[in-house]
């Protein structure tokens, strides 16, 4: 009656997912998010582990590998559905905390809505053990979907789509490239499990839903971790480490036919901005320059990074009036922002790489030398009379 080998392979696949999920929990620390964010992320993964364990026990029972009463069937089925509801809530709350929101009332409204949906879903699951509304166990001790199972799916997807759409919408209003990418991560939790659910309907004895959820968790975690490693925390641009890796790759491909240009950009009188207006205004000024540089970089399909302090790097393939374009972009963004930043100007030095024999340090030094000359000219022109 049962194909024990298929159910056994089903269980083994989920056991591997358990071990890998525990590995993610161990690696998820405060270095990739705040304490509250990581608490909800870990809680979500633990709920997934509970789902995997309950589903594995169900597979062993359905395969006739272990004794499996109707009561045990109901218990594992209900536990699995509750775990799915809880992990959906955990992911949604993690997304809300990750994005944050200045409007505390709206923030609390989202929290209450998601918790309410989860509570309703759990009540439906638990009551279905007795009513068979979402699921029931037939006379052959086989799990069957009830008439109301669609409502369970609707509640799950309302949570996923709610947090996913909210996060995706925020990606358009936030200028930081790091956050733009991160705010679109919740789409993984909509697309992958949804596609997996469709496939599992076609191949019922393959744990595709478990693999789909695991892949969504793994890809999201890796993307967040990658952002923390290779992104600048203040500006959201690529950091110096990322820039050096990219620059090495560009140098290897450089030739007379395929040259590229390296620009080093420095904010003029930045120390005075910090001394006069404070470090918070100085940080906002750096973010403004970073956002402006990102816009210019996108225009030329280039690569931009924060090199350190008030210095930035832009790498593009074609010739351009970078300093003029960047200054114009800074002026436009400054006027559109409500934080009343002081007047900001920049200087840039650049060099052209036409040979794979160049090194990162040589290119940086050449661009820096030109920047130094232009900075001297700037200070001479703007020297205050004694």
KOLBA-14934 format. One record per residue (C-alpha): residue number from 1; residue in three letters; y, z, x. Coordinates in nm, 3 decimals. Layout:
N
pos: NUM, code: ALA, Y: Y, Z: Z, X: X
...
REM end
This chain:
386
pos: 1, code: UNK, Y: 0.000, Z: 0.000, X: 0.000
pos: 2, code: UNK, Y: 0.238, Z: 0.085, X: 0.278
pos: 3, code: UNK, Y: 0.301, Z: -0.108, X: 0.596
pos: 4, code: UNK, Y: 0.306, Z: 0.193, X: 0.828
pos: 5, code: UNK, Y: 0.398, Z: -0.011, X: 1.137
pos: 6, code: UNK, Y: 0.717, Z: -0.141, X: 0.975
pos: 7, code: UNK, Y: 0.825, Z: 0.205, X: 0.865
pos: 8, code: UNK, Y: 0.743, Z: 0.346, X: 1.208
pos: 9, code: UNK, Y: 0.959, Z: 0.083, X: 1.383
pos: 10, code: UNK, Y: 1.231, Z: 0.158, X: 1.125
pos: 11, code: UNK, Y: 1.218, Z: 0.526, X: 1.224
pos: 12, code: UNK, Y: 1.211, Z: 0.455, X: 1.600
pos: 13, code: UNK, Y: 1.525, Z: 0.240, X: 1.570
pos: 14, code: UNK, Y: 1.706, Z: 0.522, X: 1.395
pos: 15, code: UNK, Y: 1.590, Z: 0.777, X: 1.654
pos: 16, code: UNK, Y: 1.750, Z: 0.563, X: 1.925
pos: 17, code: UNK, Y: 2.069, Z: 0.558, X: 1.717
pos: 18, code: UNK, Y: 2.054, Z: 0.939, X: 1.702
pos: 19, code: UNK, Y: 2.035, Z: 0.972, X: 2.082
pos: 20, code: UNK, Y: 2.317, Z: 0.724, X: 2.140
pos: 21, code: UNK, Y: 2.531, Z: 0.890, X: 1.872
pos: 22, code: UNK, Y: 2.487, Z: 1.230, X: 2.037
pos: 23, code: UNK, Y: 2.596, Z: 1.065, X: 2.362
pos: 24, code: UNK, Y: 2.917, Z: 0.949, X: 2.194
pos: 25, code: UNK, Y: 2.978, Z: 1.302, X: 2.062
pos: 26, code: UNK, Y: 2.944, Z: 1.441, X: 2.415
pos: 27, code: UNK, Y: 3.188, Z: 1.181, X: 2.552
pos: 28, code: UNK, Y: 3.443, Z: 1.225, X: 2.272
pos: 29, code: UNK, Y: 3.684, Z: 1.475, X: 2.424
pos: 30, code: UNK, Y: 4.056, Z: 1.547, X: 2.417
pos: 31, code: UNK, Y: 4.120, Z: 1.276, X: 2.674
pos: 32, code: UNK, Y: 4.080, Z: 1.013, X: 2.400
pos: 33, code: UNK, Y: 4.260, Z: 1.196, X: 2.121
pos: 34, code: UNK, Y: 4.406, Z: 1.525, X: 1.998
pos: 35, code: UNK, Y: 4.187, Z: 1.822, X: 1.918
pos: 36, code: UNK, Y: 4.219, Z: 1.758, X: 1.542
pos: 37, code: UNK, Y: 4.141, Z: 1.386, X: 1.579
pos: 38, code: UNK, Y: 3.832, Z: 1.449, X: 1.790
pos: 39, code: UNK, Y: 3.713, Z: 1.724, X: 1.558
pos: 40, code: UNK, Y: 3.704, Z: 1.481, X: 1.266
pos: 41, code: UNK, Y: 3.560, Z: 1.200, X: 1.480
pos: 42, code: UNK, Y: 3.278, Z: 1.423, X: 1.604
pos: 43, code: UNK, Y: 3.221, Z: 1.556, X: 1.253
pos: 44, code: UNK, Y: 3.190, Z: 1.200, X: 1.128
pos: 45, code: UNK, Y: 2.934, Z: 1.113, X: 1.396
pos: 46, code: UNK, Y: 2.737, Z: 1.433, X: 1.325
pos: 47, code: UNK, Y: 2.723, Z: 1.330, X: 0.958
pos: 48, code: UNK, Y: 2.587, Z: 0.996, X: 1.072
pos: 49, code: UNK, Y: 2.321, Z: 1.178, X: 1.274
pos: 50, code: UNK, Y: 2.223, Z: 1.377, X: 0.963
pos: 51, code: UNK, Y: 2.197, Z: 1.049, X: 0.771
pos: 52, code: UNK, Y: 1.977, Z: 0.899, X: 1.043
pos: 53, code: UNK, Y: 1.745, Z: 1.201, X: 1.049
pos: 54, code: UNK, Y: 1.709, Z: 1.211, X: 0.670
pos: 55, code: UNK, Y: 1.651, Z: 0.835, X: 0.660
pos: 56, code: UNK, Y: 1.391, Z: 0.863, X: 0.939
pos: 57, code: UNK, Y: 1.201, Z: 1.132, X: 0.749
pos: 58, code: UNK, Y: 1.221, Z: 0.913, X: 0.437
pos: 59, code: UNK, Y: 1.079, Z: 0.616, X: 0.633
pos: 60, code: UNK, Y: 0.790, Z: 0.824, X: 0.767
pos: 61, code: UNK, Y: 0.716, Z: 0.950, X: 0.418
pos: 62, code: UNK, Y: 0.740, Z: 0.612, X: 0.252
pos: 63, code: UNK, Y: 0.515, Z: 0.468, X: 0.521
pos: 64, code: UNK, Y: 0.250, Z: 0.730, X: 0.449
pos: 65, code: UNK, Y: 0.276, Z: 0.862, X: 0.806
pos: 66, code: UNK, Y: 0.361, Z: 1.220, X: 0.694
pos: 67, code: UNK, Y: 0.293, Z: 1.405, X: 0.368
pos: 68, code: UNK, Y: 0.580, Z: 1.325, X: 0.133
pos: 69, code: UNK, Y: 0.613, Z: 1.486, X: -0.208
pos: 70, code: UNK, Y: 0.850, Z: 1.367, X: -0.482
pos: 71, code: UNK, Y: 1.066, Z: 1.676, X: -0.418
pos: 72, code: UNK, Y: 1.092, Z: 1.589, X: -0.048
pos: 73, code: UNK, Y: 1.172, Z: 1.228, X: -0.139
pos: 74, code: UNK, Y: 1.454, Z: 1.342, X: -0.366
pos: 75, code: UNK, Y: 1.585, Z: 1.585, X: -0.103
pos: 76, code: UNK, Y: 1.598, Z: 1.331, X: 0.184
pos: 77, code: UNK, Y: 1.747, Z: 1.063, X: -0.042
pos: 78, code: UNK, Y: 2.020, Z: 1.297, X: -0.169
pos: 79, code: UNK, Y: 2.091, Z: 1.431, X: 0.182
pos: 80, code: UNK, Y: 2.129, Z: 1.076, X: 0.313
pos: 81, code: UNK, Y: 2.376, Z: 0.980, X: 0.041
pos: 82, code: UNK, Y: 2.579, Z: 1.300, X: 0.089
pos: 83, code: UNK, Y: 2.587, Z: 1.236, X: 0.466
pos: 84, code: UNK, Y: 2.720, Z: 0.882, X: 0.407
pos: 85, code: UNK, Y: 2.992, Z: 1.020, X: 0.180
pos: 86, code: UNK, Y: 3.083, Z: 1.287, X: 0.438
pos: 87, code: UNK, Y: 3.091, Z: 1.047, X: 0.732
pos: 88, code: UNK, Y: 3.314, Z: 0.814, X: 0.530
pos: 89, code: UNK, Y: 3.552, Z: 1.105, X: 0.466
pos: 90, code: UNK, Y: 3.540, Z: 1.205, X: 0.834
pos: 91, code: UNK, Y: 3.627, Z: 0.853, X: 0.946
pos: 92, code: UNK, Y: 3.910, Z: 0.822, X: 0.691
pos: 93, code: UNK, Y: 4.065, Z: 1.155, X: 0.792
pos: 94, code: UNK, Y: 4.028, Z: 1.063, X: 1.160
pos: 95, code: UNK, Y: 4.217, Z: 0.739, X: 1.090
pos: 96, code: UNK, Y: 4.492, Z: 0.926, X: 0.903
pos: 97, code: UNK, Y: 4.535, Z: 1.177, X: 1.187
pos: 98, code: UNK, Y: 4.522, Z: 0.901, X: 1.447
pos: 99, code: UNK, Y: 4.800, Z: 0.708, X: 1.277
pos: 100, code: UNK, Y: 5.005, Z: 1.007, X: 1.170
pos: 101, code: UNK, Y: 5.293, Z: 0.979, X: 0.928
pos: 102, code: UNK, Y: 5.648, Z: 1.113, X: 0.926
pos: 103, code: UNK, Y: 5.636, Z: 1.172, X: 0.550
pos: 104, code: UNK, Y: 5.436, Z: 1.495, X: 0.519
pos: 105, code: UNK, Y: 5.407, Z: 1.468, X: 0.140
pos: 106, code: UNK, Y: 5.252, Z: 1.123, X: 0.168
pos: 107, code: UNK, Y: 5.025, Z: 1.247, X: 0.446
pos: 108, code: UNK, Y: 4.902, Z: 1.537, X: 0.230
pos: 109, code: UNK, Y: 4.858, Z: 1.307, X: -0.070
pos: 110, code: UNK, Y: 4.624, Z: 1.084, X: 0.133
pos: 111, code: UNK, Y: 4.426, Z: 1.388, X: 0.248
pos: 112, code: UNK, Y: 4.388, Z: 1.523, X: -0.108
pos: 113, code: UNK, Y: 4.285, Z: 1.182, X: -0.246
pos: 114, code: UNK, Y: 4.016, Z: 1.129, X: 0.017
pos: 115, code: UNK, Y: 3.874, Z: 1.480, X: -0.024
pos: 116, code: UNK, Y: 3.875, Z: 1.444, X: -0.404
pos: 117, code: UNK, Y: 3.683, Z: 1.115, X: -0.386
pos: 118, code: UNK, Y: 3.426, Z: 1.271, X: -0.155
pos: 119, code: UNK, Y: 3.380, Z: 1.576, X: -0.380
pos: 120, code: UNK, Y: 3.328, Z: 1.354, X: -0.686
pos: 121, code: UNK, Y: 3.074, Z: 1.144, X: -0.496
pos: 122, code: UNK, Y: 2.881, Z: 1.450, X: -0.375
pos: 123, code: UNK, Y: 2.868, Z: 1.592, X: -0.728
pos: 124, code: UNK, Y: 2.727, Z: 1.261, X: -0.854
pos: 125, code: UNK, Y: 2.466, Z: 1.257, X: -0.576
pos: 126, code: UNK, Y: 2.351, Z: 1.615, X: -0.632
pos: 127, code: UNK, Y: 2.339, Z: 1.573, X: -1.009
pos: 128, code: UNK, Y: 2.134, Z: 1.255, X: -0.966
pos: 129, code: UNK, Y: 1.846, Z: 1.462, X: -0.829
pos: 130, code: UNK, Y: 1.803, Z: 1.579, X: -1.191
pos: 131, code: UNK, Y: 1.957, Z: 1.295, X: -1.395
pos: 132, code: UNK, Y: 1.859, Z: 0.987, X: -1.193
pos: 133, code: UNK, Y: 2.210, Z: 0.845, X: -1.237
pos: 134, code: UNK, Y: 2.260, Z: 0.717, X: -0.880
pos: 135, code: UNK, Y: 1.895, Z: 0.710, X: -0.775
pos: 136, code: UNK, Y: 1.554, Z: 0.822, X: -0.895
pos: 137, code: UNK, Y: 1.198, Z: 0.849, X: -0.766
pos: 138, code: UNK, Y: 0.951, Z: 0.648, X: -0.974
pos: 139, code: UNK, Y: 0.594, Z: 0.739, X: -1.067
pos: 140, code: UNK, Y: 0.469, Z: 0.586, X: -0.737
pos: 141, code: UNK, Y: 0.703, Z: 0.814, X: -0.538
pos: 142, code: UNK, Y: 0.923, Z: 0.517, X: -0.445
pos: 143, code: UNK, Y: 1.303, Z: 0.546, X: -0.415
pos: 144, code: UNK, Y: 1.484, Z: 0.335, X: -0.675
pos: 145, code: UNK, Y: 1.852, Z: 0.272, X: -0.744
pos: 146, code: UNK, Y: 1.989, Z: 0.418, X: -1.065
pos: 147, code: UNK, Y: 2.227, Z: 0.254, X: -1.311
pos: 148, code: UNK, Y: 2.526, Z: 0.433, X: -1.158
pos: 149, code: UNK, Y: 2.461, Z: 0.352, X: -0.791
pos: 150, code: UNK, Y: 2.741, Z: 0.095, X: -0.799
pos: 151, code: UNK, Y: 2.986, Z: 0.380, X: -0.861
pos: 152, code: UNK, Y: 2.870, Z: 0.547, X: -0.538
pos: 153, code: UNK, Y: 2.939, Z: 0.223, X: -0.348
pos: 154, code: UNK, Y: 3.280, Z: 0.192, X: -0.513
pos: 155, code: UNK, Y: 3.378, Z: 0.546, X: -0.408
pos: 156, code: UNK, Y: 3.262, Z: 0.481, X: -0.050
pos: 157, code: UNK, Y: 3.452, Z: 0.154, X: -0.022
pos: 158, code: UNK, Y: 3.765, Z: 0.297, X: -0.185
pos: 159, code: UNK, Y: 3.779, Z: 0.544, X: 0.104
pos: 160, code: UNK, Y: 3.708, Z: 0.280, X: 0.367
pos: 161, code: UNK, Y: 3.947, Z: 0.023, X: 0.225
pos: 162, code: UNK, Y: 4.212, Z: 0.286, X: 0.158
pos: 163, code: UNK, Y: 4.228, Z: 0.412, X: 0.517
pos: 164, code: UNK, Y: 4.160, Z: 0.064, X: 0.658
pos: 165, code: UNK, Y: 4.436, Z: -0.114, X: 0.466
pos: 166, code: UNK, Y: 4.681, Z: 0.171, X: 0.532
pos: 167, code: UNK, Y: 4.605, Z: 0.156, X: 0.903
pos: 168, code: UNK, Y: 4.621, Z: -0.224, X: 0.915
pos: 169, code: UNK, Y: 4.959, Z: -0.221, X: 0.738
pos: 170, code: UNK, Y: 5.094, Z: 0.028, X: 0.993
pos: 171, code: UNK, Y: 5.002, Z: -0.211, X: 1.275
pos: 172, code: UNK, Y: 5.275, Z: -0.450, X: 1.157
pos: 173, code: UNK, Y: 5.547, Z: -0.185, X: 1.149
pos: 174, code: UNK, Y: 5.463, Z: -0.033, X: 1.489
pos: 175, code: UNK, Y: 5.595, Z: -0.220, X: 1.791
pos: 176, code: UNK, Y: 5.368, Z: -0.067, X: 2.057
pos: 177, code: UNK, Y: 5.093, Z: -0.312, X: 2.151
pos: 178, code: UNK, Y: 4.844, Z: -0.032, X: 2.219
pos: 179, code: UNK, Y: 4.890, Z: 0.107, X: 1.869
pos: 180, code: UNK, Y: 4.887, Z: -0.236, X: 1.707
pos: 181, code: UNK, Y: 4.533, Z: -0.289, X: 1.835
pos: 182, code: UNK, Y: 4.420, Z: 0.062, X: 1.754
pos: 183, code: UNK, Y: 4.554, Z: 0.054, X: 1.399
pos: 184, code: UNK, Y: 4.329, Z: -0.244, X: 1.328
pos: 185, code: UNK, Y: 4.014, Z: -0.060, X: 1.437
pos: 186, code: UNK, Y: 3.927, Z: 0.066, X: 1.085
pos: 187, code: UNK, Y: 3.841, Z: -0.292, X: 0.996
pos: 188, code: UNK, Y: 3.522, Z: -0.238, X: 1.201
pos: 189, code: UNK, Y: 3.420, Z: 0.027, X: 0.949
pos: 190, code: UNK, Y: 3.466, Z: -0.216, X: 0.662
pos: 191, code: UNK, Y: 3.329, Z: -0.541, X: 0.802
pos: 192, code: UNK, Y: 3.024, Z: -0.427, X: 1.002
pos: 193, code: UNK, Y: 2.862, Z: -0.185, X: 0.753
pos: 194, code: UNK, Y: 2.941, Z: -0.422, X: 0.464
pos: 195, code: UNK, Y: 2.776, Z: -0.716, X: 0.638
pos: 196, code: UNK, Y: 2.485, Z: -0.491, X: 0.736
pos: 197, code: UNK, Y: 2.435, Z: -0.378, X: 0.375
pos: 198, code: UNK, Y: 2.409, Z: -0.741, X: 0.263
pos: 199, code: UNK, Y: 2.153, Z: -0.818, X: 0.536
pos: 200, code: UNK, Y: 1.948, Z: -0.507, X: 0.458
pos: 201, code: UNK, Y: 1.928, Z: -0.628, X: 0.099
pos: 202, code: UNK, Y: 1.756, Z: -0.937, X: 0.237
pos: 203, code: UNK, Y: 1.546, Z: -0.746, X: 0.496
pos: 204, code: UNK, Y: 1.481, Z: -0.408, X: 0.330
pos: 205, code: UNK, Y: 1.251, Z: -0.264, X: 0.597
pos: 206, code: UNK, Y: 1.498, Z: -0.316, X: 0.884
pos: 207, code: UNK, Y: 1.759, Z: -0.035, X: 0.932
pos: 208, code: UNK, Y: 2.049, Z: -0.280, X: 0.948
pos: 209, code: UNK, Y: 2.293, Z: -0.046, X: 0.771
pos: 210, code: UNK, Y: 2.226, Z: 0.225, X: 1.032
pos: 211, code: UNK, Y: 2.281, Z: -0.027, X: 1.311
pos: 212, code: UNK, Y: 2.596, Z: -0.157, X: 1.141
pos: 213, code: UNK, Y: 2.747, Z: 0.192, X: 1.112
pos: 214, code: UNK, Y: 2.647, Z: 0.275, X: 1.470
pos: 215, code: UNK, Y: 2.804, Z: -0.045, X: 1.601
pos: 216, code: UNK, Y: 3.126, Z: 0.034, X: 1.412
pos: 217, code: UNK, Y: 3.136, Z: 0.384, X: 1.562
pos: 218, code: UNK, Y: 3.053, Z: 0.258, X: 1.912
pos: 219, code: UNK, Y: 3.304, Z: -0.029, X: 1.913
pos: 220, code: UNK, Y: 3.578, Z: 0.195, X: 1.776
pos: 221, code: UNK, Y: 3.510, Z: 0.465, X: 2.035
pos: 222, code: UNK, Y: 3.498, Z: 0.217, X: 2.323
pos: 223, code: UNK, Y: 3.821, Z: 0.051, X: 2.212
pos: 224, code: UNK, Y: 4.001, Z: 0.385, X: 2.185
pos: 225, code: UNK, Y: 3.863, Z: 0.495, X: 2.522
pos: 226, code: UNK, Y: 3.959, Z: 0.163, X: 2.680
pos: 227, code: UNK, Y: 4.313, Z: 0.199, X: 2.544
pos: 228, code: UNK, Y: 4.344, Z: 0.543, X: 2.699
pos: 229, code: UNK, Y: 4.217, Z: 0.424, X: 3.037
pos: 230, code: UNK, Y: 4.416, Z: 0.103, X: 3.069
pos: 231, code: UNK, Y: 4.727, Z: 0.174, X: 2.860
pos: 232, code: UNK, Y: 5.044, Z: 0.361, X: 2.942
pos: 233, code: UNK, Y: 5.066, Z: 0.669, X: 2.720
pos: 234, code: UNK, Y: 5.443, Z: 0.655, X: 2.669
pos: 235, code: UNK, Y: 5.507, Z: 0.287, X: 2.606
pos: 236, code: UNK, Y: 5.170, Z: 0.154, X: 2.492
pos: 237, code: UNK, Y: 5.188, Z: -0.127, X: 2.749
pos: 238, code: UNK, Y: 4.919, Z: -0.194, X: 3.006
pos: 239, code: UNK, Y: 4.934, Z: 0.059, X: 3.288
pos: 240, code: UNK, Y: 4.945, Z: 0.003, X: 3.663
pos: 241, code: UNK, Y: 4.567, Z: 0.010, X: 3.699
pos: 242, code: UNK, Y: 4.527, Z: -0.258, X: 3.436
pos: 243, code: UNK, Y: 4.804, Z: -0.465, X: 3.596
pos: 244, code: UNK, Y: 4.641, Z: -0.458, X: 3.941
pos: 245, code: UNK, Y: 4.307, Z: -0.573, X: 3.798
pos: 246, code: UNK, Y: 4.473, Z: -0.856, X: 3.607
pos: 247, code: UNK, Y: 4.686, Z: -0.955, X: 3.907
pos: 248, code: UNK, Y: 4.382, Z: -0.978, X: 4.134
pos: 249, code: UNK, Y: 4.217, Z: -1.215, X: 3.887
pos: 250, code: UNK, Y: 4.533, Z: -1.429, X: 3.865
pos: 251, code: UNK, Y: 4.559, Z: -1.450, X: 4.243
pos: 252, code: UNK, Y: 4.200, Z: -1.575, X: 4.275
pos: 253, code: UNK, Y: 4.281, Z: -1.863, X: 4.038
pos: 254, code: UNK, Y: 4.625, Z: -1.943, X: 4.189
pos: 255, code: UNK, Y: 4.699, Z: -2.280, X: 4.353
pos: 256, code: UNK, Y: 4.984, Z: -2.528, X: 4.392
pos: 257, code: UNK, Y: 4.873, Z: -2.684, X: 4.065
pos: 258, code: UNK, Y: 4.838, Z: -2.348, X: 3.889
pos: 259, code: UNK, Y: 5.107, Z: -2.113, X: 4.018
pos: 260, code: UNK, Y: 5.222, Z: -1.800, X: 3.837
pos: 261, code: UNK, Y: 5.529, Z: -1.578, X: 3.855
pos: 262, code: UNK, Y: 5.540, Z: -1.203, X: 3.903
pos: 263, code: UNK, Y: 5.852, Z: -1.019, X: 3.784
pos: 264, code: UNK, Y: 5.938, Z: -0.658, X: 3.860
pos: 265, code: UNK, Y: 6.191, Z: -0.522, X: 3.614
pos: 266, code: UNK, Y: 6.397, Z: -0.208, X: 3.670
pos: 267, code: UNK, Y: 6.618, Z: -0.023, X: 3.421
pos: 268, code: UNK, Y: 6.969, Z: 0.014, X: 3.559
pos: 269, code: UNK, Y: 7.107, Z: 0.366, X: 3.597
pos: 270, code: UNK, Y: 6.809, Z: 0.521, X: 3.425
pos: 271, code: UNK, Y: 6.857, Z: 0.853, X: 3.604
pos: 272, code: UNK, Y: 7.202, Z: 0.875, X: 3.453
pos: 273, code: UNK, Y: 7.055, Z: 0.818, X: 3.106
pos: 274, code: UNK, Y: 6.817, Z: 1.111, X: 3.158
pos: 275, code: UNK, Y: 7.088, Z: 1.335, X: 3.308
pos: 276, code: UNK, Y: 7.348, Z: 1.257, X: 3.040
pos: 277, code: UNK, Y: 7.139, Z: 1.223, X: 2.723
pos: 278, code: UNK, Y: 6.817, Z: 1.410, X: 2.806
pos: 279, code: UNK, Y: 6.458, Z: 1.308, X: 2.865
pos: 280, code: UNK, Y: 6.378, Z: 1.239, X: 2.499
pos: 281, code: UNK, Y: 6.647, Z: 0.972, X: 2.486
pos: 282, code: UNK, Y: 6.524, Z: 0.847, X: 2.823
pos: 283, code: UNK, Y: 6.172, Z: 0.813, X: 2.683
pos: 284, code: UNK, Y: 6.304, Z: 0.623, X: 2.383
pos: 285, code: UNK, Y: 6.497, Z: 0.394, X: 2.616
pos: 286, code: UNK, Y: 6.177, Z: 0.316, X: 2.809
pos: 287, code: UNK, Y: 5.995, Z: 0.243, X: 2.483
pos: 288, code: UNK, Y: 6.276, Z: 0.008, X: 2.383
pos: 289, code: UNK, Y: 6.251, Z: -0.181, X: 2.711
pos: 290, code: UNK, Y: 5.871, Z: -0.191, X: 2.679
pos: 291, code: UNK, Y: 5.886, Z: -0.331, X: 2.324
pos: 292, code: UNK, Y: 6.142, Z: -0.590, X: 2.432
pos: 293, code: UNK, Y: 5.932, Z: -0.688, X: 2.733
pos: 294, code: UNK, Y: 5.626, Z: -0.720, X: 2.512
pos: 295, code: UNK, Y: 5.814, Z: -0.962, X: 2.286
pos: 296, code: UNK, Y: 5.921, Z: -1.173, X: 2.583
pos: 297, code: UNK, Y: 5.568, Z: -1.162, X: 2.725
pos: 298, code: UNK, Y: 5.424, Z: -1.284, X: 2.394
pos: 299, code: UNK, Y: 5.671, Z: -1.570, X: 2.395
pos: 300, code: UNK, Y: 5.526, Z: -1.699, X: 2.723
pos: 301, code: UNK, Y: 5.169, Z: -1.580, X: 2.662
pos: 302, code: UNK, Y: 5.208, Z: -1.352, X: 2.960
pos: 303, code: UNK, Y: 5.093, Z: -1.010, X: 3.072
pos: 304, code: UNK, Y: 5.323, Z: -0.708, X: 3.084
pos: 305, code: UNK, Y: 5.275, Z: -0.355, X: 3.210
pos: 306, code: UNK, Y: 5.458, Z: -0.039, X: 3.301
pos: 307, code: UNK, Y: 5.444, Z: -0.017, X: 3.679
pos: 308, code: UNK, Y: 5.575, Z: 0.338, X: 3.701
pos: 309, code: UNK, Y: 5.887, Z: 0.536, X: 3.618
pos: 310, code: UNK, Y: 6.149, Z: 0.292, X: 3.491
pos: 311, code: UNK, Y: 5.983, Z: -0.014, X: 3.648
pos: 312, code: UNK, Y: 5.790, Z: -0.277, X: 3.456
pos: 313, code: UNK, Y: 5.592, Z: -0.588, X: 3.550
pos: 314, code: UNK, Y: 5.572, Z: -0.925, X: 3.379
pos: 315, code: UNK, Y: 5.330, Z: -1.201, X: 3.483
pos: 316, code: UNK, Y: 5.376, Z: -1.548, X: 3.336
pos: 317, code: UNK, Y: 5.273, Z: -1.901, X: 3.431
pos: 318, code: UNK, Y: 5.592, Z: -2.092, X: 3.362
pos: 319, code: UNK, Y: 5.947, Z: -2.066, X: 3.490
pos: 320, code: UNK, Y: 6.184, Z: -1.873, X: 3.266
pos: 321, code: UNK, Y: 6.511, Z: -1.684, X: 3.263
pos: 322, code: UNK, Y: 6.330, Z: -1.356, X: 3.217
pos: 323, code: UNK, Y: 6.617, Z: -1.118, X: 3.290
pos: 324, code: UNK, Y: 6.851, Z: -1.293, X: 3.046
pos: 325, code: UNK, Y: 6.589, Z: -1.318, X: 2.772
pos: 326, code: UNK, Y: 6.479, Z: -0.959, X: 2.819
pos: 327, code: UNK, Y: 6.838, Z: -0.832, X: 2.809
pos: 328, code: UNK, Y: 6.904, Z: -1.027, X: 2.490
pos: 329, code: UNK, Y: 6.587, Z: -0.882, X: 2.334
pos: 330, code: UNK, Y: 6.689, Z: -0.529, X: 2.438
pos: 331, code: UNK, Y: 7.032, Z: -0.572, X: 2.278
pos: 332, code: UNK, Y: 6.881, Z: -0.696, X: 1.951
pos: 333, code: UNK, Y: 6.625, Z: -0.417, X: 1.927
pos: 334, code: UNK, Y: 6.880, Z: -0.153, X: 2.024
pos: 335, code: UNK, Y: 7.106, Z: -0.255, X: 1.736
pos: 336, code: UNK, Y: 6.816, Z: -0.239, X: 1.490
pos: 337, code: UNK, Y: 6.707, Z: 0.113, X: 1.581
pos: 338, code: UNK, Y: 6.842, Z: 0.426, X: 1.425
pos: 339, code: UNK, Y: 6.813, Z: 0.655, X: 1.726
pos: 340, code: UNK, Y: 7.149, Z: 0.541, X: 1.872
pos: 341, code: UNK, Y: 7.031, Z: 0.469, X: 2.222
pos: 342, code: UNK, Y: 7.289, Z: 0.422, X: 2.499
pos: 343, code: UNK, Y: 7.364, Z: 0.079, X: 2.641
pos: 344, code: UNK, Y: 7.067, Z: -0.036, X: 2.849
pos: 345, code: UNK, Y: 7.060, Z: -0.310, X: 3.110
pos: 346, code: UNK, Y: 6.790, Z: -0.431, X: 3.348
pos: 347, code: UNK, Y: 6.751, Z: -0.609, X: 3.680
pos: 348, code: UNK, Y: 6.452, Z: -0.817, X: 3.781
pos: 349, code: UNK, Y: 6.314, Z: -0.959, X: 4.102
pos: 350, code: UNK, Y: 6.037, Z: -1.212, X: 4.112
pos: 351, code: UNK, Y: 5.809, Z: -1.415, X: 4.333
pos: 352, code: UNK, Y: 5.583, Z: -1.716, X: 4.281
pos: 353, code: UNK, Y: 5.216, Z: -1.712, X: 4.379
pos: 354, code: UNK, Y: 5.067, Z: -2.051, X: 4.475
pos: 355, code: UNK, Y: 4.777, Z: -1.939, X: 4.691
pos: 356, code: UNK, Y: 4.458, Z: -1.740, X: 4.649
pos: 357, code: UNK, Y: 4.522, Z: -1.600, X: 4.997
pos: 358, code: UNK, Y: 4.796, Z: -1.371, X: 4.866
pos: 359, code: UNK, Y: 4.730, Z: -1.005, X: 4.798
pos: 360, code: UNK, Y: 4.857, Z: -0.775, X: 4.525
pos: 361, code: UNK, Y: 5.062, Z: -0.569, X: 4.770
pos: 362, code: UNK, Y: 5.221, Z: -0.881, X: 4.924
pos: 363, code: UNK, Y: 5.334, Z: -1.013, X: 4.587
pos: 364, code: UNK, Y: 5.468, Z: -0.675, X: 4.480
pos: 365, code: UNK, Y: 5.656, Z: -0.644, X: 4.807
pos: 366, code: UNK, Y: 5.815, Z: -0.990, X: 4.774
pos: 367, code: UNK, Y: 5.928, Z: -0.930, X: 4.417
pos: 368, code: UNK, Y: 6.049, Z: -0.583, X: 4.510
pos: 369, code: UNK, Y: 6.260, Z: -0.721, X: 4.796
pos: 370, code: UNK, Y: 6.441, Z: -0.956, X: 4.560
pos: 371, code: UNK, Y: 6.483, Z: -0.675, X: 4.309
pos: 372, code: UNK, Y: 6.639, Z: -0.458, X: 4.579
pos: 373, code: UNK, Y: 6.896, Z: -0.729, X: 4.661
pos: 374, code: UNK, Y: 6.989, Z: -0.770, X: 4.295
pos: 375, code: UNK, Y: 7.014, Z: -0.394, X: 4.247
pos: 376, code: UNK, Y: 7.252, Z: -0.373, X: 4.542
pos: 377, code: UNK, Y: 7.466, Z: -0.643, X: 4.384
pos: 378, code: UNK, Y: 7.459, Z: -0.461, X: 4.050
pos: 379, code: UNK, Y: 7.570, Z: -0.132, X: 4.206
pos: 380, code: UNK, Y: 7.845, Z: -0.307, X: 4.403
pos: 381, code: UNK, Y: 7.978, Z: -0.469, X: 4.086
pos: 382, code: UNK, Y: 7.957, Z: -0.150, X: 3.881
pos: 383, code: UNK, Y: 8.076, Z: 0.095, X: 4.143
pos: 384, code: UNK, Y: 8.319, Z: 0.345, X: 3.991
pos: 385, code: UNK, Y: 8.663, Z: 0.352, X: 4.156
pos: 386, code: UNK, Y: 8.728, Z: 0.659, X: 4.367
REM end
